[in-house]
């Protein structure tokens, strides 16, 4: 596995070029609301990445995990590389956590191979849930509810990041329900938040190499006292690790 850096526009081209030169045969990316960073791929960056991939045989697998609750525009490399791009659209975040379903489209030989492999074991998806999801996708009240959720999630994220920015706390991304927040000390920040009833995911498991200590916070769940929660996050981010001997 080769990790590639992200900036505010998405996957960094120089990192992709290095991975391809090292022999990478598949490129996995999240085109919008990247988990955990919240970064969404821009059209300009997508074109740059596609130009690099055009000189290789690498397969592109896109995981659009946030789907319709993402506020950023979807940019797919399939626009430039339709024969080598597989796009996966998930619905558990947008339409309900019990709908563990995704639609897969793209390169026919790859999609067919995946479908055939699923026939060999218990990899099938519930036909009842598929029917429920199909009904929801055509149901206007559900469409309106998802659209309202998208706006609300964006507003909550914006409110939290405004407080963090004012407090000088580093964070990344502009989209999705997750926030990647820099902290002075990961363990200290998590303990501080836990003592106040706020859960956060440690940043280390998301990293493929050492980086600045960070936490992933799901801001989509903050539905009341948003400013208060944001202030607590900012306070925890600045906590220094306890000195030896302190309790």
N, C-alpha and C positions, 0 to 999 in steps of 0.2 A: 504494500500500500504506500502510495506517495502522496503526501499532503501538499496542497497548493494554497498559497495565501489568498485572502480576499481583500479587496479595498471597497470603497463606497460604490463602485460600479459592478462589482462581481468578481469572478475568478480572475486572478492576475495573469495576463498573457505570458509574461516571462516564465512564470512557474509552470504553466501548461506546456510551453515550448521545451522546458527542461525535462518534464515528465515524458513527453513524447520522444525526445532524444534518448531517454533512458530505456525506451522500449515499451511504454504503456500501451496496452491493447484495448482498454475501455476507460471512458471518462464519465464519472458520476457527478452530477451537479444538481443543485436545487435552484431553479430559475428565479424564484421569488420567495420572500419571507424565509430566507435561509435559517435553518435551525442549527445552532442557537443564535447566530449573529443578527438576524433580521435584515440581511442585505438582499436587495433585489437586483437581478441582472438588467443592465441597461441595453437598449438596442445597439448602441455604438460598440459596447463591449462584446455583445453577442456576435456581431459581425467580425470583430477582431479574432475572437476565439474560433469561429467557423473558418476563417482564412487560414489559421494555423492547422486546424484539423483536416483541411482539404488536402494537405500534403502527407497525410497518414492514412492508415486503415483502421484507426481506432473507432470503436463503437461508442456512441453517446447515449447515456441513460439519464433522463431527466425525471426527477422526483418532485412533482408539484404537490407537496404534501398539504399545504394550507388551502389550496383550491380557491373557492369563491369567497373566503373570508380575508384573503390577501387583498390589500388595497393597491398594490403596484400592478402595472400592466405586465401581462405574460409575454416574455420573449423566449421563443424556442429556437434552438439551433436547427431544428427540422426545417425552418424556413430556407436555410442554405444547404443543409445536408439531409434531405428527406430520406435517402436510402440507408442512412447509417444512424438515424436518431430514433430512439424509443422514448415515448413520453408517458409518464404514469401520473394520473390524476386521482388523488385520494379524496375520500368524502367523510372520514370519521371526525375530522375537526370542523368541517363546515355544516354537516347534516346530522351529526350525532355520534358519540363514541362507540355505540353498539354496532354501527354500520362499518364494520371492518372490511370495506370494499374499495377497490380502485379500478379505474378504467385504464387499459393499456392500449396504446396505438403506436403505429410507426412502421419501421422496417419489417416487412412481411415475414421474411425468413426467421428473424429473431423472435417475433411474436408467436409464430407458429411453433417454434421449438419450445417456448415457454408453455404454451397451451398443451402440447403433447406431453411434456414432462409432468404437468399437473395431473394428467390422467392416470399416471402410474401409482399414485398414492392418495392419501387423504388431503389433497390440496385443493379440492373443489370448494366453491363458495356457495353458501345457502341460496337456493333459488327463491325462497320466500323473502330474504333480505334484498336480493337483487330486484324483485318485483316492487318492494316497498321503496327502494331508492329511486327506481324509474318513475314511480308515481310522484315522489317528492320533487324530482327534477322538472316535472311538467305542471306542478301544482302552484298556482300563482301566489297564494298566501305564503307558501314555503319560500318561494323565490323572493318575495318581499321581506320575509323574516331574515333570510340570509343576508340580503342587501343591507338591512338595518343593523345586523350584527357586525358586518364589515365596517360600517361607519362608526359604530360604537367602540369597537376594538381599536380603531385608528385614533379615536379621540382619547381613549384611556392611555394609550401608549404615548401620545403627544403630551398629555398632561404630566405623566411621570418623567419623561425625558426632559421636559422644560425645567422641572425641579432639579434633576440631576445635573443638567448643564449649568444652571445657576450656582450650584454647589461645587462646580469644578470636577464632577465625577465623570470619568470617561465611559462611553458606551458606543455601540455600533448599530448600524442599521436604522431603517425607517419603516419597516413593514412587519406584519405578523403579530402573534400574541406573545412571543418570547423576546426577552431583552437580555443582551450580553453586556454585563456591567463590570467594569474594572474595580478591584478592591485592593486595599493595602495588604490584607492577609485573608486568604480564602477561609480558613478554619475559624478565625476570629469573627469574620463577618457573618458566617453561617450560624454560629452560636448566638451572636447578638440578635439576629433576626428570629431564630427559633425561640428565644426567650420572650419574644413579643408575639409569638404565634404566626410568624411569617415563614413559609417554607421556600427554599431555594435549592437549586441543583448545583453541586460543585462543578467548577469549570474544568478541572483536570481530566475527567473521563472523555471530554469532547476533543481534547488536544492530541495531535499526533507527534508533537514535540513540545519542549518546554516553551512557555510563553508567560506573559504577565498574568498574575493571579486574577481570576474573574469568576463571576457567578452567572448562572442563567436563571432569570426570574420570569415567571409567566404573568405578565401584566394584564392579560385578558380577563383574569379572574377577579381583578380589583374593581368591584362595582359600587362601592360606597367609600367615602372618606379617602378619595384618591390622593389628594394632596398630603394627607397625613401619612399614608403608606409610603408615598414618594419621599417624604422627608425622612422617614425611618430608614429607607433604603440608602439614601444619601449619607445618613449618619453612620450606618453600618459599613459603608464602603470606605470610610475614612478611618475606621478603627485600626489601631496598630496591634500587632501580636503581643500577648502578655509576656512580660519578662520572666526569666527563669526564677522559680521560687514563689511567684505570685499565684494566687488562687482566685 
